[in-house]
């Protein structure tokens, strides 16, 4: 009794990018913040390495590094300057 490859269904969650009415966060943003809070609790207030956070996020939701970094930058208020450097905006 194996899995029949012809019966595997890919689920398209077209609602995952729609912001929730309660707080305005979409599913991916919420997962990032959830994982960040858990990691901050574990690291006892020290900074959480971005790679560690990304590893925890992809355990919950499929996301590439570029999308993760864009969402994380937006959530923490970082903006890219014209010279390529980052600053809080």
N, C-alpha and C positions, 0 to 999 in steps of 0.2 A: 504494500500500500504506500506508494509514493505520491508526491504532488504532481498532478497533471499540469504541465506547463501551458496547455491550451486553456485551462480554466483559471489561471492566475489573472486577477483583475487589478489594474492600476487605478488607484483612487486619486482623483483630482480634487483636492480640497480648495476650490476656488474662493472659499470664504476666508482663507488664512491671511489674506492681505487686507481685509476689511477691518478698520478699527472698531473696537468694542465700545458700545455706548457708555459704559460705566467710567472708563478712564482714558479712552482714545488710543489704547495700545492694540496693535495687532498681535497675532499668535507668536510670531518670531520675536518681536520686541519683548513680549511677556516672558518667553522662555529665557532670553538673554538676561533679563533683570532677575528672574528667579534663580538662575544659576550663579549670577554675580553675588546675590545676597547669601546664598549657601556657601560659596567659596570665601566670601569675606568673613563669615562666621567661623569657618574652618581655619583661615589664616590669621585669626585673632586681630583684626584691624590693620594688618599689613596689606600692602598692595598685592592684588591678584594678577599674576602674569597673564597677558592676553592669550598666549598659547594654551595655558591651563583652562582658561574660561572657554575658549573655542572648543577644546576637547570635550568639555562637559556639555556644551550646547548641542554639539552634533550627536551626543548620545540620546537627545530628546527629539531633535528635528533636523531634517536634511537642509543644509545650508553651506554654500561654498565660502571660502575665506574672504573673498572680496565683499560679498553681501554682508557677512558678519561684521567686517570692519566698518562698512558704511553705516550700518544700523548702530553699532556701538559708538561711533563718532557722533552720530546724531543724538543719541541718548545722553551722552556726557557733555554735549555742547561744543565739540571740537569742530573747527572749520578749517579748510585748506586755504592758505594765503596764495596770492598770485606768484610768489617765489617758490611755492611748493612746501613751505613749512606749515606747521599746524599751530593753531592758537584757539583759545576759548572764545566763543562768540556770543 
